[in-house]
Amino acid sequence: MKINGKKLDGPNIEVVVIPRQSGDLVFKAQAVLDYTDCDKLNPMPQPPKRLMRGGGTQENVDDPKYKKAVDEWALRKFYWMFVMSLKATEGLEWETIKMDDPSTWENYKKEMQTGGLSPGEVARIETCVTDACGLNQAKIDEATQRFLAGQAQAASAGSSQNSGQPSTPSGVPANAGA
């Protein structure tokens, strides 16, 4: 894929630096482009079927157990995205996370905190991951506004005069009483 004849330079990468006296901690988050492995290990739950009058069946998406299962599935997907995105961080090793075991993916937060990061620092890293993965609506809105402002400026530049008529002295001031 190209945009304006130019190939993209790869997935988006965001960086967050956590200051430390012993040396800054640099976390890199890279956009996750493929969720195939996650979907294999963490398939979306299917709603239960309910029997209808006349013998047909219908999915019961209002079932409380199903709703809870979907919420848990979505959280696991976020945890997987978080861990996969941070693979761009050089030297980062997880002690309790196994990528083939969805029940371990949520351990990232506990590991980061027991490793010495404050809840605020962990939240900043989570924001970095969501930014890299394109999930920050505020940034998307800001970029859209920049684009639209540039389009409006380009349109007005082509359709109107950029400067006024230069003034030239006529020699004699006009008589207001005449």
N, C-alpha and C positions, 0 to 999 in steps of 0.2 A: 504494500500500500504506500502511496505517496500523497502528499498534500502540496499543491503548487509545485509539482515536479520534484519535491524533496522527500526522501525517505525519513521516517521517524527514527530517532536515535535510540530507541529501545523503551522499555517500560519506565514510568515515572519513578524517581527515587527522591525521597525526602530524608533529611538529616536532622537529628536533634542531638544537642550536646548538653550533657549533664555535668556541670562544673564540680570538680573535686580538687582538694589541695594536693592529693597524690597524683593527679593527672586527670584531665577531662575524660568522661566516658562518652564515646561517640556511637550512637545507634543509627543505623541506616535501615530505612523501610522501603522496599521495592513493591510496586504494584503487582498483585497476583493476577496473572492472565488466564490461568487454567484451573478450574475447580474439579476436574475429572476425578482426581485421586480422592479428594474430600467427599465427593458424591458417592463414590464406591464404598468408602468406609463409613459414611454418615448419610445414608439415603433418607430422603424426605419421607416422613410418615404418611401413610395413606389413611384417609378417613374411613371409619366403620360404615358398613352398609346397613340400612334399615329397610324392613319389609313394608311395602306400600299396599294399600287396598288394591285388589285386582291382581296381586302376585308379583308386581314389579319391585325393583329395589332402587334406593336412592342413597347417595353418599350423605352421611350425617356430619357436616362440617361444624356443627354447633356442639358436638359431643365434648364435654369438659376434658375427658382424658385425651382426646385428639388435640384439642387446643393446647393443652399442657405439653404434649409430645412435640408439637410444632414449635413452641417457644424454646424447648430444650434443644431441638434440632438447630434452630437459628443461632442459638448461643454457641453450640459446638462449631458451627460453620464460622462464626466470628473468631472463636479461639483458634481454629485451624488457620484462617486467613492471617491472624496476628502472628502466629509462630512462623508461618511460611514467609510472610513479608519481611520479618526480621532476619531471615537467612542471609540477607544482604549485609548484615553486620559482621565484619571480620572478627573471628575469634569467639563469637558467641556460642556457648554450649549449654544445653539444657541437661539437668540431672535427672528429672523425673518425667520428662515428656518423651513419649514414644509416638512417632508420627503414624504408626499403624494401629494405635490404640486411642480412639476418640475420648475415652474416659480420662485420659491424661492431659489433653490439650488445655484444659482450664487451669492447669498448674502454673502457667506462665506468671500469673499475678503473684501467687504465693512465692514462687522462686525468686522473682524480682525483689519482693519485699524482704525475704529472708537473706537475700544477697546484699541488702543495704540500701535499696532504693525506697524513698518515701512514697506514700500513696499519691502525692501530687506529681512526683517524677514519673511514676508508672502511668498516671493519667496523661501526662505530656507525651510519653512514648506512644500510648494508644492513639492520641490525636495525630501524631506523626504517621502512624500506620494508616489510619482512616484517610488522611490527606493523600498519602501515596496511592492508595487504592481508589481514589476518586470519590470518596464518600462524604466529602465536606461540602455541603450545599452552599455555605456562605462563600467559599472560594470559587465555586462554579458560578454563582451569581455575580461575584466581583469581576471575574474574567469575561462574563457575558456583557456586563455593563461597559467594560473597557472596549470590547469589540464593537458594540453598538455605538459608543461615543466616537470611535475612530471612523466608523461608517458614516455617521452624521457629519463629521468634520470633513471627510473626503467629498461627500455629496454637496455640502455648502460651498466648498472651495471651487468646485467645478461649475456651479451655477450662478455665482454672484461675484461682484467686484470686490476685491480684497481691500481696496483703499478708496477714499473719497476723492472727489475732483480737487486737484490742487488749487489753492486760491491764488489769484493774480490781482495785484493792485490795478485799479483802473485810472488812478491818477488823482481824481477829484472826488472827495466824499459827497455822498448824496445829501440833498437838502431835505430835511424832514418836514419843513413847513411848506414846501412847494406843492 
